[in-house]
Amino acid sequence: MEPLPLLVLTAWCAVLSGIDLRHRRLPNALTLPGAVVVLAYGFGSGRLALAAVGAGLLAVPYLLVHLAAPAALGAGDVKLAIGLGAATALGGAHAWVWAAVAAPVLTALAGAVAILAQTLRPRDSPHATARPGTIAHGPAMCLASVLALAPTACWPGH
């Protein structure tokens, strides 16, 4: 991916990540148009089929997890997977795989840190018995995708 499209993708991801961290929601008004823009970029570069395959290969497993356990993965994450799957596929198979694997790992690490922080809280703290909240998965998806695509923007042909 060239530097300018990566910069636009990074900005889109930053906005979505901020919203997801604050509200635990990924709005359709941003996820779906973003996916359309990425697919249009794929069309314009003559690689629409590649972008569509990448989108499907990431979105379908996310959809299956969402349908099986809606509390574990939101519908917004499924819609975000369309755009990010398409974008990372345009960066090559290695970028797609790296992003697909790294996102759940990053979310799991965030969850482990949250549990550890809860465990280390003093017992007399008013929040000592509170359960940790949900962990937003969108920011991990975005970070993993941007990091996976960064080498392709810095070193074309990488």
Phi and psi restraints in degrees (value plus and minus 20) as a CYANA .aco file:
   2 GLU   PHI     -94.4   -54.4
   2 GLU   PSI     139.6   179.6
   3 PRO   PHI     -79.0   -39.0
   3 PRO   PSI     -63.2   -23.2
   4 LEU   PHI     -84.6   -44.6
   4 LEU   PSI     -68.4   -28.4
   5 PRO   PHI     -80.8   -40.8
   5 PRO   PSI     -55.1   -15.1
   6 LEU   PHI     -86.1   -46.1
   6 LEU   PSI     -57.8   -17.8
   7 LEU   PHI     -83.9   -43.9
   7 LEU   PSI     -62.5   -22.5
   8 VAL   PHI     -84.3   -44.3
   8 VAL   PSI     -63.9   -23.9
   9 LEU   PHI     -81.3   -41.3
   9 LEU   PSI     -61.4   -21.4
  10 THR   PHI     -83.4   -43.4
  10 THR   PSI     -62.4   -22.4
  11 ALA   PHI     -83.5   -43.5
  11 ALA   PSI     -63.8   -23.8
  12 TRP   PHI     -79.2   -39.2
  12 TRP   PSI     -65.1   -25.1
  13 CYS   PHI     -84.5   -44.5
  13 CYS   PSI     -58.7   -18.7
  14 ALA   PHI     -83.6   -43.6
  14 ALA   PSI     -63.2   -23.2
  15 VAL   PHI     -83.8   -43.8
  15 VAL   PSI     -68.4   -28.4
  16 LEU   PHI     -82.7   -42.7
  16 LEU   PSI     -60.7   -20.7
  17 SER   PHI     -83.5   -43.5
  17 SER   PSI     -63.0   -23.0
  18 GLY   PHI     -81.2   -41.2
  18 GLY   PSI     -63.7   -23.7
  19 ILE   PHI     -84.8   -44.8
  19 ILE   PSI     -64.1   -24.1
  20 ASP   PHI     -85.1   -45.1
  20 ASP   PSI     -60.7   -20.7
  21 LEU   PHI     -85.7   -45.7
  21 LEU   PSI     -58.0   -18.0
  22 ARG   PHI     -99.7   -59.7
  22 ARG   PSI     -62.3   -22.3
  23 HIS   PHI    -134.8   -94.8
  23 HIS   PSI     -26.3    13.7
  24 ARG   PHI      36.7    76.7
  24 ARG   PSI      18.9    58.9
  25 ARG   PHI    -164.0  -124.0
  25 ARG   PSI     126.7   166.7
  26 LEU   PHI    -137.2   -97.2
  26 LEU   PSI      87.8   127.8
  27 PRO   PHI     -90.7   -50.7
  27 PRO   PSI     119.4   159.4
  28 ASN   PHI     -76.4   -36.4
  28 ASN   PSI     -53.4   -13.4
  29 ALA   PHI     -83.1   -43.1
  29 ALA   PSI     -37.1     2.9
  30 LEU   PHI    -131.7   -91.7
  30 LEU   PSI     -58.1   -18.1
  31 THR   PHI     -90.0   -50.0
  31 THR   PSI     -67.7   -27.7
  32 LEU   PHI     -90.6   -50.6
  32 LEU   PSI     -66.5   -26.5
  33 PRO   PHI     -82.3   -42.3
  33 PRO   PSI     -55.1   -15.1
  34 GLY   PHI     -82.2   -42.2
  34 GLY   PSI     -61.7   -21.7
  35 ALA   PHI     -84.0   -44.0
  35 ALA   PSI     -59.9   -19.9
  36 VAL   PHI     -82.8   -42.8
  36 VAL   PSI     -61.4   -21.4
  37 VAL   PHI     -83.9   -43.9
  37 VAL   PSI     -62.6   -22.6
  38 VAL   PHI     -84.5   -44.5
  38 VAL   PSI     -63.6   -23.6
  39 LEU   PHI     -85.1   -45.1
  39 LEU   PSI     -56.4   -16.4
  40 ALA   PHI     -85.2   -45.2
  40 ALA   PSI     -58.5   -18.5
  41 TYR   PHI     -81.9   -41.9
  41 TYR   PSI     -61.5   -21.5
  42 GLY   PHI     -81.7   -41.7
  42 GLY   PSI     -61.7   -21.7
  43 PHE   PHI     -82.8   -42.8
  43 PHE   PSI     -66.5   -26.5
  44 GLY   PHI     -83.6   -43.6
  44 GLY   PSI     -47.5    -7.5
  45 SER   PHI    -114.4   -74.4
  45 SER   PSI     -15.1    24.9
  46 GLY   PHI      56.5    96.5
  46 GLY   PSI       0.0    40.0
  47 ARG   PHI    -148.7  -108.7
  47 ARG   PSI      17.4    57.4
  48 LEU   PHI     -81.1   -41.1
  48 LEU   PSI     -62.0   -22.0
  49 ALA   PHI     -80.6   -40.6
  49 ALA   PSI     -63.2   -23.2
  50 LEU   PHI     -81.9   -41.9
  50 LEU   PSI     -64.8   -24.8
  51 ALA   PHI     -83.0   -43.0
  51 ALA   PSI     -61.9   -21.9
  52 ALA   PHI     -85.7   -45.7
  52 ALA   PSI     -60.6   -20.6
  53 VAL   PHI     -84.3   -44.3
  53 VAL   PSI     -64.8   -24.8
  54 GLY   PHI     -81.1   -41.1
  54 GLY   PSI     -60.9   -20.9
  55 ALA   PHI     -82.2   -42.2
  55 ALA   PSI     -67.5   -27.5
  56 GLY   PHI     -86.0   -46.0
  56 GLY   PSI     -61.8   -21.8
  57 LEU   PHI     -85.0   -45.0
  57 LEU   PSI     -46.8    -6.8
  58 LEU   PHI    -111.1   -71.1
  58 LEU   PSI     -61.1   -21.1
  59 ALA   PHI     -91.2   -51.2
  59 ALA   PSI     -56.1   -16.1
  60 VAL   PHI     -83.7   -43.7
  60 VAL   PSI     -68.9   -28.9
  61 PRO   PHI     -81.6   -41.6
  61 PRO   PSI     -58.1   -18.1
  62 TYR   PHI     -82.2   -42.2
  62 TYR   PSI     -61.1   -21.1
  63 LEU   PHI     -82.8   -42.8
  63 LEU   PSI     -62.9   -22.9
  64 LEU   PHI     -82.7   -42.7
  64 LEU   PSI     -61.6   -21.6
  65 VAL   PHI     -84.9   -44.9
  65 VAL   PSI     -63.2   -23.2
  66 HIS   PHI     -80.9   -40.9
  66 HIS   PSI     -62.7   -22.7
  67 LEU   PHI     -87.9   -47.9
  67 LEU   PSI     -55.1   -15.1
  68 ALA   PHI     -96.3   -56.3
  68 ALA   PSI     -56.1   -16.1
  69 ALA   PHI    -165.8  -125.8
  69 ALA   PSI      59.2    99.2
  70 PRO   PHI     -77.1   -37.1
  70 PRO   PSI     -50.2   -10.2
  71 ALA   PHI     -93.2   -53.2
  71 ALA   PSI     -40.0     0.0
  72 ALA   PHI    -103.4   -63.4
  72 ALA   PSI     -49.2    -9.2
  73 LEU   PHI    -170.8  -130.8
  73 LEU   PSI     103.0   143.0
  74 GLY   PHI    -100.3   -60.3
  74 GLY   PSI     142.5   182.5
  75 ALA   PHI     -84.2   -44.2
  75 ALA   PSI     -50.3   -10.3
  76 GLY   PHI     -82.5   -42.5
  76 GLY   PSI     -56.5   -16.5
  77 ASP   PHI     -84.7   -44.7
  77 ASP   PSI     -56.9   -16.9
  78 VAL   PHI     -83.7   -43.7
  78 VAL   PSI     -65.2   -25.2
  79 LYS   PHI     -88.0   -48.0
  79 LYS   PSI     -57.0   -17.0
  80 LEU   PHI     -84.7   -44.7
  80 LEU   PSI     -53.8   -13.8
  81 ALA   PHI     -82.3   -42.3
  81 ALA   PSI     -47.2    -7.2
  82 ILE   PHI     -83.3   -43.3
  82 ILE   PSI     -73.8   -33.8
  83 GLY   PHI     -86.4   -46.4
  83 GLY   PSI     -63.2   -23.2
  84 LEU   PHI     -92.4   -52.4
  84 LEU   PSI     -55.3   -15.3
  85 GLY   PHI     -83.8   -43.8
  85 GLY   PSI     -60.5   -20.5
  86 ALA   PHI     -86.3   -46.3
  86 ALA   PSI     -65.5   -25.5
  87 ALA   PHI     -83.1   -43.1
  87 ALA   PSI     -65.5   -25.5
  88 THR   PHI     -90.5   -50.5
  88 THR   PSI     -51.9   -11.9
  89 ALA   PHI     -83.2   -43.2
  89 ALA   PSI     -56.4   -16.4
  90 LEU   PHI     -86.0   -46.0
  90 LEU   PSI     -41.7    -1.7
  91 GLY   PHI    -103.6   -63.6
  91 GLY   PSI     -28.7    11.3
  92 GLY   PHI      94.3   134.3
  92 GLY   PSI     143.6   183.6
  93 ALA   PHI     -79.9   -39.9
  93 ALA   PSI     -60.2   -20.2
  94 HIS   PHI     -83.5   -43.5
  94 HIS   PSI     -59.9   -19.9
  95 ALA   PHI     -86.1   -46.1
  95 ALA   PSI     -63.2   -23.2
  96 TRP   PHI     -81.8   -41.8
  96 TRP   PSI     -68.9   -28.9
  97 VAL   PHI     -83.1   -43.1
  97 VAL   PSI     -64.7   -24.7
  98 TRP   PHI     -78.9   -38.9
  98 TRP   PSI     -67.1   -27.1
  99 ALA   PHI     -85.2   -45.2
  99 ALA   PSI     -62.1   -22.1
 100 ALA   PHI     -83.9   -43.9
 100 ALA   PSI     -56.4   -16.4
 101 VAL   PHI    -102.4   -62.4
 101 VAL   PSI     -60.4   -20.4
 102 ALA   PHI     -88.9   -48.9
 102 ALA   PSI     -54.3   -14.3
 103 ALA   PHI     -78.9   -38.9
 103 ALA   PSI     -72.3   -32.3
 104 PRO   PHI     -85.5   -45.5
 104 PRO   PSI     -51.9   -11.9
 105 VAL   PHI     -85.0   -45.0
 105 VAL   PSI     -64.3   -24.3
 106 LEU   PHI     -83.6   -43.6
 106 LEU   PSI     -60.5   -20.5
 107 THR   PHI     -85.4   -45.4
 107 THR   PSI     -60.8   -20.8
 108 ALA   PHI     -83.2   -43.2
 108 ALA   PSI     -60.5   -20.5
 109 LEU   PHI     -83.1   -43.1
 109 LEU   PSI     -61.7   -21.7
 110 ALA   PHI     -81.9   -41.9
 110 ALA   PSI     -60.2   -20.2
 111 GLY   PHI     -84.7   -44.7
 111 GLY   PSI     -61.0   -21.0
 112 ALA   PHI     -83.8   -43.8
 112 ALA   PSI     -60.5   -20.5
 113 VAL   PHI     -84.3   -44.3
 113 VAL   PSI     -61.2   -21.2
 114 ALA   PHI     -83.2   -43.2
 114 ALA   PSI     -61.6   -21.6
 115 ILE   PHI     -86.5   -46.5
 115 ILE   PSI     -63.0   -23.0
 116 LEU   PHI     -82.0   -42.0
 116 LEU   PSI     -63.0   -23.0
 117 ALA   PHI     -82.3   -42.3
 117 ALA   PSI     -60.1   -20.1
 118 GLN   PHI     -84.3   -44.3
 118 GLN   PSI     -61.1   -21.1
 119 THR   PHI     -86.9   -46.9
 119 THR   PSI     -56.2   -16.2
 120 LEU   PHI    -104.3   -64.3
 120 LEU   PSI     -26.7    13.3
 121 ARG   PHI     -84.3   -44.3
 121 ARG   PSI     121.0   161.0
 122 PRO   PHI     -79.5   -39.5
 122 PRO   PSI     123.5   163.5
 123 ARG   PHI     -83.0   -43.0
 123 ARG   PSI     -48.2    -8.2
 124 ASP   PHI    -106.4   -66.4
 124 ASP   PSI     -16.9    23.1
 125 SER   PHI     -88.9   -48.9
 125 SER   PSI     121.9   161.9
 126 PRO   PHI     -83.0   -43.0
 126 PRO   PSI     -37.2     2.8
 127 HIS   PHI    -122.8   -82.8
 127 HIS   PSI     -10.1    29.9
 128 ALA   PHI     -83.0   -43.0
 128 ALA   PSI     -53.3   -13.3
 129 THR   PHI    -117.4   -77.4
 129 THR   PSI     -26.0    14.0
 130 ALA   PHI     -89.2   -49.2
 130 ALA   PSI     121.7   161.7
 131 ARG   PHI    -100.2   -60.2
 131 ARG   PSI     123.3   163.3
 132 PRO   PHI     -80.3   -40.3
 132 PRO   PSI     127.9   167.9
 133 GLY   PHI     -94.8   -54.8
 133 GLY   PSI    -196.1  -156.1
 134 THR   PHI     -92.1   -52.1
 134 THR   PSI     137.0   177.0
 135 ILE   PHI    -125.9   -85.9
 135 ILE   PSI     104.4   144.4
 136 ALA   PHI     -90.1   -50.1
 136 ALA   PSI     110.0   150.0
 137 HIS   PHI    -112.2   -72.2
 137 HIS   PSI     -44.2    -4.2
 138 GLY   PHI     -74.7   -34.7
 138 GLY   PSI     -66.3   -26.3
 139 PRO   PHI     -79.9   -39.9
 139 PRO   PSI     -57.1   -17.1
 140 ALA   PHI     -88.0   -48.0
 140 ALA   PSI     -59.7   -19.7
 141 MET   PHI     -80.4   -40.4
 141 MET   PSI     -65.1   -25.1
 142 CYS   PHI     -86.0   -46.0
 142 CYS   PSI     -68.1   -28.1
 143 LEU   PHI     -81.0   -41.0
 143 LEU   PSI     -65.6   -25.6
 144 ALA   PHI     -80.9   -40.9
 144 ALA   PSI     -60.7   -20.7
 145 SER   PHI     -88.6   -48.6
 145 SER   PSI     -65.9   -25.9
 146 VAL   PHI     -83.6   -43.6
 146 VAL   PSI     -63.3   -23.3
 147 LEU   PHI     -84.9   -44.9
 147 LEU   PSI     -56.2   -16.2
 148 ALA   PHI     -88.3   -48.3
 148 ALA   PSI     -52.3   -12.3
 149 LEU   PHI    -108.0   -68.0
 149 LEU   PSI     -39.9     0.1
 150 ALA   PHI     -75.0   -35.0
 150 ALA   PSI     -65.2   -25.2
 151 PRO   PHI     -82.8   -42.8
 151 PRO   PSI     -50.3   -10.3
 152 THR   PHI     -91.5   -51.5
 152 THR   PSI     -46.1    -6.1
 153 ALA   PHI    -102.9   -62.9
 153 ALA   PSI     -55.2   -15.2
 154 CYS   PHI     -99.9   -59.9
 154 CYS   PSI     -55.9   -15.9
 155 TRP   PHI    -151.3  -111.3
 155 TRP   PSI      62.7   102.7
 156 PRO   PHI     -72.8   -32.8
 156 PRO   PSI     121.5   161.5
 157 GLY   PHI      65.8   105.8
 157 GLY   PSI     -20.1    19.9
